[in-house]
Amino acid sequence: MTRRKLFVEPGQVYGMLTVVYEYRATNRWKARCICDCGETTDVRLDHLIGGCTRSCGCLMRTFHISHGKTGSPEYRIFAAIQQRCENRLNKAFVNYGAVGVKCLWQNFAEFYEDMGERPSTKHTIERVNTKGHYCKENCVWTDDRGLQNFNRKLTNKNTSGRVGVSLTPSGNWVAEINKDGKKIYLGTYQSFEIACKIRYDAEIKYYGFSAFEDYNDAGESVRED
């Protein structure tokens, strides 16, 4: 018999749901819950604890009626942010919720009011400070593939560790930036620090922000072995 890994206690609150009791149903455990709206509902423990189910269904119905955006790209992106920050069963949780990153938008309506429509299919929501939370002050729509990749992981193709700066076979450093789906060449430099400074200035110029507090932080982050 497989040992249980998930448990809940009466009175525990998950989203809008308050646990009344747990019980075994066929081959999985569930919890009888009372929703804030007054309805009673039965929820799988993994869905309840993981954050997949946060109400009896009234929350989704309310969202759908109020904004009509269910299924839209914006809604899917917001849902993905919630999952990576709140659902411990989500594969991305280890890099977000597990290290303290939170989604400060309480619902999709707040997210949409702050961020608006997705400018294009190439745009994603990225955090300016990658150690900060998902909120209006720290998020932007961007199509900069460099910043998008930085907010995930630096790949094996990155030769410097700094977004937008790469090492050439000749030993020089090339600085580039993406804007509106187009790559802008910023120059080739013998100094890594100068290339980082050029990239930093370009981020301020084209985006109005930088993923780093200053270009020296960019250089220091690369030098870690």
Order of alpha helices (4+ residues) and beta strands (2+ residues): beta-beta-beta-beta-alpha-alpha-alpha-alpha-beta-beta-alpha-beta-beta-beta-alpha-alpha
